[in-house]
């Protein structure tokens, strides 16, 4: 939950941007949203509008690029919180993708298509659990089940948590609801005596890491928990990797997935913008709801960059990125990294359409 100290820090950051931004253009050149304006300094001086706040994908690339260490993203996140507190937007309008609402789109999708994990074997009293993340477990039950079975065999993982980490609530600026939701999740984890959580989603990994490690709960990625090098293949098509925003600063998933893919036999060809310079896929901060034009531009630009790399496969370790890239036609196969490592091929081009069909049938 955002505290007064956090709010003051953001206000101080806004003042710093207003006073210290050199308007060098590095962040604007690297961000399609900021490129629409003169500079973050100009925006800080005039104030952040509601439209500004929800046109930012909250990807933190501006912070990564700034030679002064300024963080324009913080201004937009704080304005989102202010928007919700002042009721400038109606929170109920967004309940369809909020994890604290029972009738959200992912729950509907799993119910409609019969996706359920209640029949998975579990070990009562196990202290190690798999946390696939809501997007992966909703749109790829095959990967979710295979990873869980491997973790049980190799790591003694005895349970699966089919929860959301709560990030969408924070991104929307609903910090009170987000705090209650996350506290409930952390309480569930500690009450079950879980000592080790294995995450597949980078959003979940980084969102939960800061909350769980002080409580003595170790959090791992699936790429360090499992060895994917067995059964290395030859003559695999070249692939390129899109790095997801939550991994931007630490690059843990970026390193681990590239190593795993290379050990599996894939040749990786890199795009021009990777790691800290990687652009948002267009799904961050619920951008497709507020600025579908900008979200589509981000997707098209990234697909073009991937095609220009000479790759035949565009892979990402974030399922939200995968689904966003797969929804527009391109000459690439768009896959989750785990599709390639597990040999489970899935076509995600129709996923968005299948989700929409739920509400018209």
Secondary structure, DSSP 8 states (H G I E B T S, - for coil): ---HHHHHHHHHHHHHHHHH----SHHHHH-TTGGGSS-HHHHHHH---HHHHTT-----HHHHH-TT---HHHHHHHHHHHHHHTTSS-GGGGGGG-TTSTT-HHHHHHHHTT---TTS---TT-SEEEE--HHHHHH-HHHHHHHHHHHHHHH---EE-----SHHHHHHT-HHHHHHHHHHHHHHHHHTT--EEEES-HHHHHHHHHHHGGGT-EEEEHHHHS---TT--SS---EEEE--GGGTTT-HHHHHHHHHHHHHT--B---SS-GGG----S-GGGHHHH-HHHHHHHHHHHHHHHHHTT-SEEEES-HHHHHHHHTS--SSEEEEHHHHHHT-----TTHHHHHHHTTT-
